[in-house]
């Protein structure tokens, strides 16, 4: 360990800074294991400001693990809609069931037991155990890793494969009996001061010991592996109207937006929209839609993909049999009560039901 990276020069000033500068976030009030767990799952890959209204709605509806465990999938999805990364919601729901069935309705105190819950990795386990029970486990998110990489001038890339090393560094700095505050302070410093582009070193409580600052390597810390390229695609979206209703399908439980409803859609090469949509509906649902007109195309991004969406309004001359658990005909008012991916909610808002 390099000498400037000592626990004293780091954790003392960091905790004092945190006491004065921490944001007034709702999950920091009344920090029960349940509230912290829900907040930590919501915060995965999502900014705190975005999570705040979702957290408030969720807490109003579900006050404990048991209420989540007994809720329907559609109700959970509807409260989560727009927050993205829906797999974490499914894992959260399963974790709540396990907590109720195997842990008496309380988040377990053991690290191994916490890690065994669906969707709970080292970060979430460390965050809940340290913040709810003050147990000495590190919780190192992207903000904390950036601070550690700069403060210790680490050449080790901040990629998942190196998480264990960053957790060790954090544990080295963690003062006894202050795990919860320390973990939050470290992440808060990354969120408010040691920013990704240009860090505010002048305001930083640990600038005296910061190796990247003193060595002039800031521009190269943290080290990242190169990102995957964004894939550009076109997507054809079929909106079949029949007697004031529109046709929807439910997405599978695996992959993106698991269990949500959507208008059937397919990756498209741009050829003959009317013929393409008819052929695809025939093949998958035995329906023969007549293309009527296009709605405005728009672009959206998800999971490393940039998609241009082409919504096509179609009608049916006759309704052939097409039913099942994963398809439905839905009226206008009911449509807005269903969990839809954001691109499909956008389309739902412009469907001309009355035409
Ligand atoms: S001195 Fe600057 S680079 Fe170093 S930890 Fe503080 S904000 Fe980050």
Boltz pocket constraint, residues with backbone or C-beta under 6 A from the ligand:
constraints:
  - pocket:
      binder: B
      contacts: [[A, 146], [A, 147], [A, 150], [A, 151], [A, 193], [A, 194], [A, 195], [A, 199], [A, 200], [A, 201], [A, 202], [A, 204], [A, 205], [A, 206], [A, 207], [A, 208], [A, 210], [A, 211], [A, 212], [A, 213], [A, 218]]
      max_distance: 6.0
